[in-house]
C-alpha cells in the first residue's frame, strides 16, 4: 500500500513563495566573536540563549544539527540560529535528513532517541499547513518504504491545522453552528489522535525491522489521512461499464474516385496542366514500384494516362503554334483515344472487382465486361450474388476494425478479447424514397429495390475451459488473466458459456439467450432493452451469473411515444432478484406481466432509463441503480441503491443501506425500517441544499437542481421517520447520516416529540467538515484587474466606498463570483454605461457600441461597485432590431455572479437598452438597467476572505507582503515590540498585541511603509473610522478602541513623501509626527507645510522631528522644528539657536 501526500508534492525549489515574509530587525548578520576571537558554535548559542522552544518541546541546536537539520537547504550554524526564540519562518524552513532520522530511530534505545518521534510530531503541528515537508522521501534502502510511510503521516499531520476553526465561518441558515462546531472539533481531534497512533505504530514497527507491520499500522491511519480531503469521496456507482450503446458502424469501405483532369476551353490551358501531368506520372510509377497486385496495376495505368495526357498537352501546344485549324483534329483524335482507353480499363476493373467476391463463368465475365463498357446495368442475379458477398466481407472487416479500435482505446484496461456474433447477409426489398415525385403521372414517393440486409444468426460457444479458434475472436495481445472477454452477440438465439477464470461481458440484443458467466464479476448488457418494450418474447432467456458479483444492465433510454398509432405495449421491466425473474410490465392494466428472462446469481441491477421499472431485491447485499421512474424494494441485506431517475421510490428494508442520489432527480421517496443506520449521499453541495423540514411524518430535504428560477427543486422525502398518534408525533427512525457532494457529513437535530401536525423546520448538525472553498480576494478602494484563471472570486466590503473590477479579454473561458457585503434590499441603482455610434446607409441606421460597463450603488451604508469589461458588443453580422435599426446585440466577455450578504444571488446580464433611443442620441449613454441583475433560484452561501494569524516575536521584526492577489486577511499579533510592515496593494490585515504581553509591557508599535507601492499614498489617502484604518487600497483593522481592557496600538504610516503620520483610533484622528525633508524642494516649503498642518489641527506634536536634514557644519544630532516658536533645535543641544541658513536638505 502506498500513501500519497497530495498537498506537499512540490519540491522546495518549485514551491510558490510565501504570501508574507517575516524577518528580524537589529540583528547582526554575523554573531559577535568570542573573547578568544573565534566564532561562537551551536553549543555556545545554547549556553547564551538556552535551548529553542518549539511548541511544548525544548530542543538544543546541537540536537537539531545531529538530526541533519537544515534551514532552506543550509546546514544549521550560529548564523541562522542566532536568536533566543524561533519564529514561524524558522519552523517552516526546518528540514531533517531522512537517513539520519532513520538511523537514530533504529539505534540502541536511549532517553535521547526516545524523544525524537514526539519531537518530530510536535514540529509538524507547529508548522504552517502549506510549508514544505519536514523530510524528503527516501528512494532506496531496506527501510525506505517504511520511512516514507512515516514521512507521509507527518505530512498529513502538518496539513491538519488544529488551531484553525474546522467549521467554515459562513454556513446555510439551517445549520446549527454551535453543535456543529463541537462535533467538527471533536472530529479533528479524533483525526489527530488517529494519525498519531498510526505514526507511533509505524515507528515501533520500523525499530523491530518489520516493514509489513509498518504497513499495517499506517493502514490504521489511512482513513484519517483520506478524511482530510473529502472524507467519503464517492466513486461513481458501478464499475467501468461497457459503452456499447447504439454505435454506428463506419462505412464498409471508401472507394477511391479517379480524378478527371478538367481542361479549359482555350488551348493555352493545356500548358498549365502539363506540370501536373508530369508530376502525377512520376509519382504513380514510383508508388507502383512499391505496391503489389491490383494496386500496382492501377498506379501503372494512372501513370500511363498521365504520360499520354502530357504528350497530348505538348501536341496541342505544337498544333496551336501551327494554327488553330490543326489543333482541332489533333485534339479530337487524342481525346477519343483517351476516352476509349479509359472506358476499356474501367470495364476490366469492374469485372475484376466482381470476381474478387464471387466466381464468374467465362460467359458472365464477357457479359459483365460489355455491360460495364457500354454503361448498362448488370444482370440482377449476378449483382445480387456480388452485393451479398461484398457486404459480407465489408461487414466482417468493419467488425474487426471496430473491435481492434475498442481494444486500443475504450477496452484497453479491462478487456483483451472480443468475440463477435455470427451474421448473414440476404437481399430483401427496401423502400428508396424520392426527393420529388409527380402523383399526376402515377409516380409514388418511393421505389422498392432489393438491397443487402444484415441479420444476426444463432451463436453457440462453450468457453468454460478457454476460447475456441474462430475468425470471430479478435485479440490484440497475449491473453491477460486480469482482463475480460467481451461477447458482442447481437440478436439471434444464442447459447454461450463464458470463460470460467475471466470476467465475461455479454452484450446481447433480441432473441432467446442462454448465457452463463464464470467465476469472476460478469456483466449482462441488454442492448435492446428499449426496443423489447414493443415486443413479446417468443422464448424465455436464461441468464446465470455464476460466482462473483454479477450485473444485469438494461441499456438505452425509453422514449415515451404514447401518442403514436402503435405505442409500446410495455411500460418497463419488473426485476425480481429474489425469484430470479425479468418480466415486462404491460401498459394495459388488464394484461399480466410477460416473463422475459430467468435470472440466477445476479447481484447488481441497472434499470432502463426513462421506463417505469420495478426492482425487488434479494435477502443479500444487492447493488441497484434506478435509472427510470422506478420503485425499488431492496429487501434485507446491506444494499446500495443509486437513484438517477426523475421520480423514484425506494424501500430499503433491514440492513445498513446506502443511497446515492443524482443531483437532477426530481422526487425521491425513501422508506427504511430504522433498525440500523442508513447513509444518504445527497449528490449536491452543501450550498445547494435549501431547506430541511418535517411534513406529516416524513423528513423533506429540498435542494436546487440548477440556478434557474423556473426549474423545480429536488425533493428528498424520508418516509415514516415519525409516528403520529392523535396530534402528537413521536420519533421513530433517526438513524440517518447525510453526506454532501463536497464531503460534509450532516445529521438533523431530531425533536423526540412534536405536538401538532403542521410543517416544522429542522436544524442540522455538521458532523464532519468537507472540502473548504477558496476564500475570495478582497477588493478595496483601488481598481482591481480580474484574474485570467478559469474561475476567480472577490469580496466587496460594505466599508469600502468605491470598488472597481476590470475584466480583460481572455483567450480561455473565465468567470468570477463577487461576494458583496450588502443585502439585496440595499441595492439602490444598476446603471449600464456605454458609448454608442451610428452610421446611416440609405434607409438603415447601423449602431455600434464600445466601452460598456456597469455601476451598482448601495444604501446604508453607501457604496459603489463598478464592473468593466464584463459585456461587449457581439462580433459578427448585425441584424435588424426593428424600425430599420441594425445592431449586433450583446455578448458576455467575462460572466459574473453576484452573491449578496443575505444569500440572494444574481447573474449579471446584458444592458436593457432601447435601440430606438440609442439611434436618437449617440455618444456617452447612461441607462437604468436593474433588469441586468437576473436573480438565481435559491439562497447561496456568502463567503468572506479567510483569516491567517501570525504571532510575531517579542523583538523588532519586519513583515513583507508579496505583491500578489491575497485571498485572506492577515492577523498579526505583536508582543509589545516594534514591527515594520511593508504591505502589498489591496491587502487587508488586523493588528493586535497578545494579551499576556500587553499586561506586562503594553501595546505594540507598528510602522507601516508605503513608499515601495506603485500606488502613491498621500495624506489624503489616510482615514480612520470605526477602528478601520484605510491606507489607499490597504485596510488595517485595529482592536476595539471603545473597550477599556484592550490597549491602543501605536500606529505610524509612512506616506509616499516620506512623512510619518500617527493614527489615533480612539479619537479617529490622524496627525503628522515625523517629517522627511527629502519630500520638499526647499526648507521654506517644509515650514509652510508644517504650518498648514498646524492650522488644520493635523500635527501630532508641535516639536516635530525632521529627517534627512543637517547643519552645514556637520554637527551630529537629530533636528527638530517647533511650530509654535518657529524655531529649529538640535536634540542634544536644545539651547543652541539654529538659523535656517545653516540647514541643508540631505538628498542622497
Residue, then its C-alpha position, 0 to 999 in steps of 0.5 A: x500500500x502506498x500513501x500519497x501526500x497530495x498537498x506537499x508534492x512540490x519540491x522546495x525549489x518549485x514551491x510558490x513563495x510565501x504570501x508574507x515574509x517575516x524577518x528580524x530587525x537589529x540583528x547582526x548578520x554575523x554573531x559577535x566573536x568570542x573573547x578568544x576571537x573565534x566564532x561562537x558554535x551551536x553549543x555556545x548559542x545554547x549556553x547564551x540563549x538556552x535551548x529553542x522552544x518549539x511548541x511544548x518541546x525544548x530542543x538544543x541546536x546541537x540536537x537539531x544539527x545531529x538530526x541533519x537539520x537544515x534551514x532552506x537547504x543550509x546546514x544549521x550554524x550560529x548564523x541562522x540560529x542566532x536568536x533566543x526564540x524561533x519564529x514561524x519562518x524558522x519552523x517552516x524552513x526546518x528540514x531533517x535528513x531522512x537517513x539520519x532520522x532513520x538511523x537514530x530511530x533504529x539505534x540502541x534505545x536511549x532517553x535521547x532517541x526516545x524523544x525524537x518521534x514526539x519531537x518530530x510530531x510536535x514540529x509538524x503541528x507547529x508548522x504552517x499547513x502549506x510549508x514544505x515537508x519536514x523530510x524528503x522521501x527516501x528512494x532506496x534502502x531496506x527501510x525506505x518504504x517504511x520511512x516514507x510511510x512515516x514521512x507521509x503521516x507527518x505530512x498529513x499531520x502538518x496539513x491538519x491545522x488544529x488551531x484553525x476553526x474546522x467549521x467554515x465561518x459562513x454556513x446555510x441558515x439551517x445549520x446549527x453552528x454551535x453543535x456543529x462546531x463541537x462535533x467538527x472539533x471533536x472530529x479533528x481531534x479524533x483525526x489527530x489522535x488517529x494519525x498519531x497512533x498510526x505514526x507511533x505504530x509505524x515507528x515501533x514497527x520500523x525499530x523491530x525491522x518489520x516493514x509489513x507491520x509498518x504497513x499495517x499500522x499506517x493502514x490504521x491511519x489511512x482513513x484519517x489521512x483520506x478524511x482530510x480531503x473529502x472524507x467519503x469521496x464517492x466513486x461513481x456507482x458501478x464499475x467501468x461499464x461497457x459503452x456499447x450503446x447504439x454505435x454506428x458502424x463506419x462505412x464498409x469501405x471508401x472507394x477511391x474516385x479517379x480524378x478527371x483532369x478538367x481542361x479549359x476551353x482555350x488551348x493555352x490551358x493545356x500548358x498549365x496542366x502539363x506540370x501536373x501531368x508530369x508530376x502525377x506520372x512520376x509519382x504513380x510509377x514510383x508508388x507502383x514500384x512499391x505496391x503489389x497486385x491490383x494496386x500496382x496495376x492501377x498506379x501503372x495505368x494512372x501513370x500511363x494516362x498521365x504520360x499520354x495526357x502530357x504528350x497530348x498537352x505538348x501536341x496541342x501546344x505544337x498544333x496551336x503554334x501551327x494554327x488553330x485549324x490543326x489543333x482541332x483534329x489533333x485534339x479530337x483524335x487524342x481525346x477519343x483515344x483517351x476516352x476509349x482507353x479509359x472506358x476499356x480499363x474501367x470495364x476490366x476493373x469492374x469485372x475484376x472487382x466482381x470476381x474478387x467476391x464471387x466466381x464468374x463463368x467465362x460467359x458472365x465475365x464477357x457479359x459483365x465486361x460489355x455491360x460495364x463498357x457500354x454503361x448498362x446495368x448488370x444482370x440482377x442475379x449476378x449483382x445480387x450474388x456480388x452485393x451479398x458477398x461484398x457486404x459480407x466481407x465489408x461487414x466482417x472487416x468493419x467488425x474487426x476494425x471496430x473491435x481492434x479500435x475498442x481494444x486500443x482505446x475504450x477496452x484497453x484496461x479491462x478487456x483483451x478479447x472480443x468475440x463477435x456474433x455470427x451474421x448473414x447477409x440476404x437481399x430483401x426489398x427496401x423502400x428508396x424514397x424520392x426527393x420529388x415525385x409527380x402523383x399526376x403521372x402515377x409516380x409514388x414517393x418511393x421505389x422498392x429495390x432489393x438491397x443487402x440486409x444484415x441479420x444476426x444468426x444463432x451463436x453457440x460457444x462453450x468457453x468454460x475451459x478457454x476460447x475456441x479458434x474462430x475468425x470471430x475472436x479478435x485479440x490484440x495481445x497475449x491473453x491477460x488473466x486480469x482482463x475480460x472477454x467481451x461477447x458482442x452477440x447481437x440478436x439471434x438465439x444464442x447459447x454461450x458459456x463464458x470463460x470460467x477464470x475471466x470476467x465475461x461481458x455479454x452484450x446481447x440484443x433480441x432473441x432467446x439467450x442462454x448465457x452463463x458467466x464464470x467465476x469472476x464479476x460478469x456483466x449482462x448488457x441488454x442492448x435492446x432493452x428499449x426496443x423489447x418494450x414493443x415486443x413479446x418474447x417468443x422464448x424465455x432467456x436464461x441468464x446465470x451469473x455464476x460466482x462473483x458479483x454479477x450485473x444485469x444492465x438494461x441499456x438505452x433510454x425509453x422514449x415515451x411515444x404514447x401518442x403514436x398509432x402503435x405505442x409500446x405495449x410495455x411500460x418497463x421491466x419488473x426485476x425480481x432478484x429474489x425469484x430470479x425473474x425479468x418480466x415486462x410490465x404491460x401498459x394495459x392494466x388488464x394484461x399480466x406481466x410477460x416473463x422475459x428472462x430467468x435470472x440466477x446469481x445476479x447481484x447488481x441491477x441497472x434499470x432502463x432509463x426513462x421506463x417505469x421499472x420495478x426492482x425487488x431485491x434479494x435477502x443479500x447485499x444487492x447493488x441497484x441503480x434506478x435509472x427510470x421512474x422506478x420503485x425499488x424494494x431492496x429487501x434485507x441485506x446491506x444494499x446500495x441503491x443509486x437513484x438517477x431517475x426523475x421520480x423514484x421510490x425506494x424501500x430499503x428494508x433491514x440492513x445498513x443501506x446506502x443511497x446515492x442520489x443524482x443531483x437532477x432527480x426530481x422526487x425521491x421517496x425513501x422508506x427504511x425500517x430504522x433498525x440500523x443506520x442508513x447513509x444518504x449521499x445527497x449528490x449536491x453541495x452543501x450550498x445547494x441544499x435549501x431547506x430541511x423540514x418535517x411534513x406529516x411524518x416524513x423528513x423533506x430535504x429540498x435542494x436546487x437542481x440548477x440556478x434557474x428560477x423556473x426549474x423545480x427543486x429536488x425533493x428528498x422525502x424520508x418516509x415514516x421517520x415519525x409516528x403520529x398518534x392523535x396530534x402528537x408525533x413521536x420519533x421513530x427512525x433517526x438513524x440517518x447520516x447525510x453526506x454532501x457532494x463536497x464531503x460534509x457529513x450532516x445529521x438533523x437535530x431530531x425533536x423526540x416529540x412534536x405536538x401538532x401536525x403542521x410543517x416544522x423546520x429542522x436544524x442540522x448538525x455538521x458532523x464532519x467538515x468537507x472540502x473548504x472553498x477558496x476564500x475570495x480576494x478582497x477588493x478595496x478602494x483601488x481598481x482591481x484587474x480580474x484574474x485570467x484563471x478559469x474561475x476567480x472570486x472577490x469580496x466587496x466590503x460594505x466599508x469600502x466606498x468605491x470598488x472597481x473590477x476590470x475584466x480583460x479579454x481572455x483567450x480561455x473561458x473565465x468567470x468570477x463570483x463577487x461576494x458583496x457585503x450588502x443585502x439585496x434590499x440595499x441595492x439602490x441603482x444598476x446603471x449600464x454605461x456605454x458609448x454608442x455610434x451610428x452610421x446611416x446607409x440609405x434607409x438603415x441606421x447601423x449602431x455600434x457600441x464600445x466601452x460598456x460597463x456597469x455601476x451598482x450603488x448601495x444604501x446604508x451604508x453607501x457604496x459603489x461597485x463598478x464592473x468593466x469589461x464584463x459585456x461587449x458588443x457581439x462580433x459578427x453580422x448585425x441584424x435588424x432590431x426593428x424600425x430599420x435599426x441594425x445592431x449586433x446585440x450583446x455578448x458576455x466577455x467575462x460572466x459574473x455572479x453576484x452573491x449578496x450578504x443575505x444569500x440572494x444571488x444574481x447573474x449579471x446580464x446584458x444592458x436593457x437598452x432601447x435601440x430606438x433611443x440609442x439611434x436618437x442620441x449617440x455618444x456617452x449613454x447612461x441607462x437604468x438597467x436593474x433588469x441586468x441583475x437576473x436573480x438565481x433560484x435559491x439562497x447561496x452561501x456568502x463567503x468572506x476572505x479567510x483569516x491567517x494569524x501570525x504571532x510575531x516575536x517579542x523583538x523588532x521584526x519586519x513583515x513583507x507582503x508579496x505583491x500578489x492577489x491575497x485571498x485572506x486577511x492577515x492577523x498579526x499579533x505583536x508582543x509589545x515590540x516594534x514591527x515594520x510592515x511593508x504591505x502589498x496593494x489591496x491587502x487587508x490585515x488586523x493588528x493586535x498585541x497578545x494579551x499576556x504581553x500587553x499586561x506586562x509591557x503594553x501595546x505594540x508599535x507598528x510602522x507601516x511603509x508605503x513608499x515601495x507601492x506603485x500606488x502613491x499614498x498621500x495624506x489624503x489617502x489616510x482615514x480612520x473610522x470605526x477602528x478601520x484604518x484605510x491606507x489607499x487600497x490597504x485596510x488595517x483593522x485595529x482592536x476595539x478602541x471603545x473597550x477599556x481592557x484592550x490597549x491602543x496600538x501605536x500606529x505610524x504610516x509612512x506616506x509616499x513623501x516620506x512623512x510619518x503620520x500617527x493614527x489615533x483610533x480612539x479619537x479617529x484622528x490622524x496627525x503628522x509626527x515625523x517629517x522627511x525633508x527629502x519630500x520638499x524642494x526647499x526648507x521654506x516649503x517644509x515650514x509652510x507645510x508644517x504650518x498648514x498642518x498646524x492650522x488644520x489641527x493635523x500635527x501630532x506634536x508641535x516639536x516635530x522631528x525632521x529627517x534627512x536634514x543637517x547643519x552645514x557644519x556637520x554637527x551630529x544630532x537629530x533636528x527638530x522644528x517647533x511650530x509654535x516658536x518657529x524655531x529649529x533645535x538640535x536634540x542634544x543641544x536644545x539651547x543652541x539657536x539654529x538659523x535656517x541658513x545653516x540647514x541643508x536638505x540631505x538628498x542622497 
